[in-house]
């Protein structure tokens, strides 16, 4: 069945898409004018020169991206266990 054969490439696309989506959400929060969010926090702390909080927010963004990537890799290994890795 063609569906099962396309799953490895689908998961690669999903992992790439979630990474791009995370970056786009953070950038949108920075410039659109939201009330809260990591992007808004990064911009606000940068403007008042609060370097510790700014880097803490950047680190949280990195941790969130890493956890999402690991979640997709784990689900890929569970669902597409035959993909030859």
C-alpha positions in Angstrom: 0.0 0.0 0.0 1.4 3.4 -1.0 0.4 5.1 2.3 2.8 2.9 4.4 5.7 3.5 1.9 5.4 7.2 2.2 5.4 7.4 6.0 9.2 7.9 6.4 9.2 10.9 4.1 6.0 12.2 5.7 7.6 12.2 9.2 10.7 14.0 7.8 8.3 16.7 6.4 6.4 16.9 9.7 9.7 17.4 11.7 10.8 20.1 9.3 7.4 21.8 9.3 7.2 21.9 13.1 10.6 23.5 13.3 9.6 26.2 10.8 6.3 26.7 12.5 7.9 27.2 15.9 10.3 29.9 14.4 7.4 31.6 12.7 5.3 31.7 15.8 8.1 33.2 17.9 8.9 35.8 15.2 5.2 36.7 14.9 4.9 37.1 18.6 7.9 39.5 18.5 6.4 41.9 15.9 2.6 41.5 15.8 1.9 42.9 19.2 0.6 40.0 21.3 -0.1 40.2 25.0 2.2 37.3 26.0 4.5 34.6 24.6 8.1 33.8 24.3 8.7 36.2 21.4 7.1 39.1 23.2 9.2 38.3 26.3 12.4 38.2 24.2 11.7 41.6 22.7 10.6 43.2 25.9 13.6 42.0 27.9 15.9 43.1 25.0 14.5 46.6 25.1 15.1 47.0 28.8 18.5 45.4 28.6 17.6 42.5 30.9 20.1 40.1 29.4 19.5 37.2 31.9 15.8 37.0 31.2 16.3 37.4 27.5 18.7 34.5 27.3 16.5 32.4 29.5 13.6 33.0 27.1 15.8 32.1 24.1 16.9 28.9 26.0 13.2 28.1 26.6 12.6 28.4 22.9 15.5 26.1 22.2 14.2 23.5 24.8 10.7 23.7 23.3 12.0 23.1 19.8 14.2 20.2 21.0 11.4 18.5 22.9 9.0 18.8 19.9 11.7 17.3 17.7 12.3 14.4 20.1 8.5 13.8 20.3 8.3 13.5 16.6 11.4 11.3 16.4 10.0 9.0 19.1 6.6 8.8 17.4 8.4 8.1 14.0 10.3 5.2 15.6 7.2 3.8 17.1 5.0 4.1 13.9 7.6 3.7 11.1 9.8 1.0 12.8 10.8 -0.5 9.4 12.5 2.5 7.9 16.0 1.1 8.2 17.7 3.2 10.8 
